[in-house]
Amino acid sequence: MNLTDATDTPQANSVSRADESRTWIITSRATGREMSFTCLPGCDIDHNADVSKPVNPDDIWCQTPRTDVFLPINENGNPEEFRVLGITLNVRPWDASMAQRLPHASIEVIDDCWIEGLDPDALAQVIDTLADRVNVLRESHAQLVKLRADFQARP
């Protein structure tokens, strides 16, 4: 990701898209300076609203699309469909945290409950943890299949 402060230009409030490579020029609300950033490859955010008026640079982010998976979860006596295990790749070019300025992952564990700011090692740790749980689920499935078969075979 290319992150640079643009030099001062005669068009201090320029709000146009810089080129077709998804490089954008925003104007900082605090300083009035133009700043440019190039989207994270795969970013699906339309930054036209960000470039149409001065903004707080901390509010700018890039994000890849996520695919949603839903499962019926019983939270209060009635199963409801909840979004689970969505993942996005993100960059926040001017975030106060340097880690957020680098590509990172965010996992939506369940509707609006996130594990955020995952670097590659942390994402691998989450994957390993979930893989271990999948193994437990597979073992439980095999046990359930046997229990059902034994139950149905009873006289």
C-alpha positions in Angstrom: 0.0 0.0 0.0 1.4 3.4 -1.0 0.8 6.0 1.7 2.1 9.5 1.1 1.1 13.0 2.0 0.5 14.8 -1.2 2.3 18.1 -1.8 0.4 21.3 -1.5 -1.4 22.0 -4.8 -3.3 25.0 -6.1 -6.5 22.9 -5.7 -6.3 22.6 -1.9 -9.8 21.1 -1.7 -9.4 18.7 -4.7 -11.8 15.8 -4.2 -11.2 13.7 -7.3 -10.1 10.2 -7.8 -6.4 10.3 -8.7 -6.3 7.5 -11.2 -7.8 4.1 -12.1 -5.5 2.2 -9.8 -7.8 3.1 -6.9 -5.5 5.8 -5.7 -7.5 8.5 -3.9 -6.9 12.0 -2.7 -8.6 13.2 0.4 -8.5 16.5 2.2 -7.8 16.4 5.9 -10.5 18.3 7.9 -7.9 19.2 10.5 -5.1 20.5 8.3 -6.7 21.2 5.0 -3.8 19.3 3.4 -4.4 16.8 0.6 -3.3 13.2 1.4 -3.3 10.3 -1.0 -3.7 6.6 -0.5 -3.9 3.6 -2.7 -6.5 1.0 -1.9 -5.7 -2.4 -0.5 -6.0 -4.8 -3.5 -9.5 -6.2 -3.5 -10.9 -3.3 -1.5 -14.7 -3.0 -2.2 -15.3 0.3 -0.5 -16.4 3.2 -2.7 -14.3 6.1 -1.4 -16.1 8.8 -3.4 -17.9 10.0 -0.2 -14.4 10.3 1.4 -13.1 12.5 -1.3 -16.1 14.6 -1.8 -15.5 16.8 1.3 -12.8 17.2 4.0 -12.6 14.2 6.3 -10.8 13.0 9.4 -8.0 10.8 7.9 -8.4 8.3 10.9 -11.9 7.5 9.5 -10.5 6.2 6.2 -10.1 2.4 5.8 -9.9 -0.2 3.0 -11.6 -3.6 3.3 -12.0 -6.7 1.2 -15.5 -8.2 0.8 -16.6 -10.9 3.1 -18.8 -13.9 2.5 -21.5 -14.4 5.0 -22.4 -17.7 6.6 -25.4 -18.0 8.9 -26.2 -20.6 11.5 -29.4 -20.9 13.7 -28.3 -20.0 17.2 -30.5 -20.2 20.2 -29.8 -17.1 22.4 -33.2 -16.7 24.1 -35.3 -19.8 23.5 -35.9 -19.2 19.8 -33.2 -20.1 17.3 -32.3 -17.1 15.1 -30.0 -16.9 12.1 -26.7 -15.3 13.1 -23.8 -14.4 10.9 -20.7 -16.3 11.9 -17.0 -16.5 11.1 -16.9 -13.7 8.5 -13.5 -12.4 7.7 -12.2 -9.2 6.1 -8.8 -8.0 5.2 -8.3 -4.4 6.2 -6.0 -1.4 6.2 -6.5 1.9 8.0 -3.9 4.2 6.3 -3.8 6.9 9.0 -4.8 5.0 12.2 -3.1 5.9 15.4 -2.0 2.3 15.8 0.9 1.4 13.4 -0.4 -2.2 13.2 -3.7 -1.0 11.8 -1.8 0.8 9.0 -0.6 -2.6 7.7 -2.8 -5.2 6.1 -4.6 -7.2 8.9 -7.5 -9.5 9.3 -10.7 -9.1 11.3 -12.9 -12.1 12.1 -16.6 -11.6 12.9 -17.1 -14.5 15.3 -20.8 -13.9 15.5 -23.0 -10.9 14.5 -21.0 -7.8 15.3 -18.6 -9.5 17.7 -15.1 -9.3 16.2 -11.5 -10.4 16.7 -9.7 -7.6 15.1 -6.2 -6.5 14.1 -4.9 -9.9 13.4 -1.4 -10.1 11.8 -0.5 -13.2 9.9 0.7 -15.0 13.0 -2.3 -14.1 15.1 -4.6 -15.2 12.2 -2.8 -18.5 12.0 -3.3 -19.0 15.8 -7.1 -18.4 15.4 -7.1 -20.8 12.5 -5.3 -23.5 14.5 -7.7 -22.9 17.5 -10.7 -23.3 15.2 -9.2 -26.3 13.5 -8.8 -28.0 16.9 -12.4 -27.3 17.7 -13.5 -28.7 14.3 -11.6 -31.9 15.2 -13.5 -32.0 18.5 -16.7 -31.5 16.5 -15.8 -34.3 14.1 -15.1 -36.6 17.1 -18.4 -35.7 18.7 -20.2 -36.3 15.4 -18.7 -39.8 15.1 -19.7 -40.5 18.7 -23.2 -39.2 18.1 -23.6 -41.3 15.0 -22.6 -44.4 17.0 -24.9 -43.5 19.9 -27.8 -43.0 17.6 -27.2 -46.3 15.9 -26.9 -48.1 19.2 -30.0 -46.3 20.5 -32.0 -47.3 17.4 -30.8 -50.9 17.6 -32.1 -51.4 21.2 -35.0 -53.7 21.6 
